[in-house]
Amino acid sequence: MPPLPSREYSLFKSVVACYENKTYKRGLKLAESILHKFPKHGDTLAMKGLILNCMGKKKEAYGLVRDGIKNDIQSYVCWHVYGLLYRSDSKYAEAIKCYHRALKISEDNTQILADLSFLQLQVRDYGGFLITREKIFALLPRQRASWIGLVVAYHLSANYHLALQIFECFLETFKNLKQSSPYEYSELVMYKLSIKYDSGDYLGTYEMANSHIADVTDRAALRLLVVTCLIALNRKAEAIPIVEDLLFSNPDNQAYCLLYGNCFSASVDKAELYASLAQEYPRSSQPLLFALGHATGKKFEMLVGEYLKSGFSKGTPGLFFSLKSMLADEQKASTIQRLALLHLDNCLLSELATGQVNKSPDLQLWIEYFLCQLYDYKGDFEQALQYADRILAHTPTFIDAYVVKARIYKHAGNFTKAANFINEARELDLADRFLNTKCIKYMLLDDRLLQAESIVALFTKEEGNSLSNLVDMQCMWFEQYYGDSVFRLGSYNLALNRFRIIEKHFCDIEEDQLDFHSYCLRKLTLRAYVSMLKMEDDIRSHVFFRRAAKSAIEACLRLDENKTTNGEAYEEAEPRQQINRVEPDKLLRKTLLKEVKQKAAADKKKQNGSLSYARPEQHVEPLEEATRFLNHLQRTSRRDIETHLLATRVYMRKGRHLLSLRSLKRAKAIDKNDSRYLLLLVEYALKLNKSDVLDDAVFVVASQELTNLMDGQTVFQFVDAVCRAAAGDAPLSAQQLWLAAELKFLVEPTDRDQYRRALTSICPPLSGSWKDYNVIVQRLKKNLGQSNDVLAYIQLLKEAFPLCGVFNC
């Protein structure tokens, strides 16, 4: 296409400037003035499309850019803009193709090369990133960012030797950097040390660190690196004074305390070692906690006695949680309980002997507060509640007592009372965000959706929908609790939408790193940058994503069972259930129901608003959606047995027998005695035997693998073996007997009477929590309905667990 005249060319430059300055309306007018005379000018069409894309008119933008390419297919501007459009929609693979096409036309365009390199980093194409950075370096050898980008490229490609060589050449080329910007030079030195350390040359790293002591401003990080190298070189004696210096600067740092212990051989008594360190730093709690972690017997009793005495006298609210990790050891747990009770007895006896109140009137309160949490941890909820009541009788305005009492009721299974008590705590201090958050969580556990929404609105923006603001703030815990609540109420579509919002948050986090590729290379924050890249690689292993993905898969499985993907359940069933909990008055209930419907309808109409009430796409099959979430879990949570159990259920529903077997094999490798795995294994075996549509080769392979999983036994032999093993264990637990009954019912589904007798005979004093018995109740309701025997069994459990509120007929 012939070039534009000088006047129109200057206007085109103004269009580009308007795009860069975000003055889109003016840029659009200038582009239209050019196109009025030259309607087929490809570059102008592309720039107009790019501006429209920034204004939210994506469909029209893509059309204009494609028209520009048709009119001038040899224009690198059109292909570059096309790549920018794809990048804005997170279609990175397509954007990279467009950039490559643009570079075929304009090989030396550094702007396109830079954009391409950042996208290659985004998709972790380190090989392509290295090639692109080499081209940029050849074109711009005098720019600092070119050198740094090439060093990072070699580092990420694990070519540490070349990375260090180029780094040395860079420091030689820019000699004045040390004087002009000592902080940036310090960061560069620390990054060079990190490359050396990643190469595995610990001795070279140690020597290099010693040669750059005067150049580094972050002395703590340098010392930490030196200590790590010395420990790796087994020169621990040299590391001790360095760690002691670190501890002197911050004795509460857990990493420093851990390194201090690692500097000594295994024969050294770590309890004595940390105890002496605790005496050296009496105001720090970390050394003493490390000593408690290693101490046993009398030594532990002496140390924990001093720690408890100090915590009670100071009124330390977090005393119990600092010792919580040690309660897994039964001997240490009994010692802590005995000493706490002894402190309480001494406190009460001193008051009786003197007839006067203690000098510290709160001493008894803090001891009882600790015991309250201790008994709650042990599952003795009635004893814990007694201490909580005594605390409130002593100090009715003690907020922490209401919080711990709510926690006790939550652990006991009474979410209604738990929500009520945490709400009382919130009302005592309405400005406390922590109490507000806790109250919302407990309200959602009790399925009080309207109350939770009204409380969460207290700390969100005044304008607009509070739920929309929470989505904007990426408040993932609320989305998870809200999704779990509506899932329990049967609104699987709305629950799935909540879990999708959490997934969207993680997608946004992954996309946000695109802004840092250029920034970190300019600002030389290279250590933090590489650390961010490693963190982003495992971002979906975060507990928030794993929990949301598992819940989303469960919702998809329920939707597939129901053979429906409409979302009408929320507007009808869920608000009525919710409002019945809040207020029994009929007139108020009707009013609230109308308000909820109006709000849901208003949110549904929003085009660019919150995702909070948006419906899932109707064309997406539930099993396909479940598979999408499952792929993420299989990549990031392979060691979690729940991942493979969910995979088995999804693949069984899809009829993918070999994939189901693969998931079962992985689950067995993690825990072959897991009750959920055994149930799925038997269910799969029965389904395989009944299948008549399998290919012969697939059936033979599946049968062989299934035989291996069952140790060469048939289904009935395997079930009998599992049941005998469960009956032979001592002491018997409710979960073992439930497993045996479920397995027998799977192989003999017609014998419902035996199944009913087996499950209803499982009752206390057999070991098991209310959660174990609630599983039994749910299975009885599902398989037998609301029969008289089931209702009588529920009544029996109500008497056995008087504090629990989940056993409702």
Beta strands, then each sheet from edge to edge (+ up, - down):
end
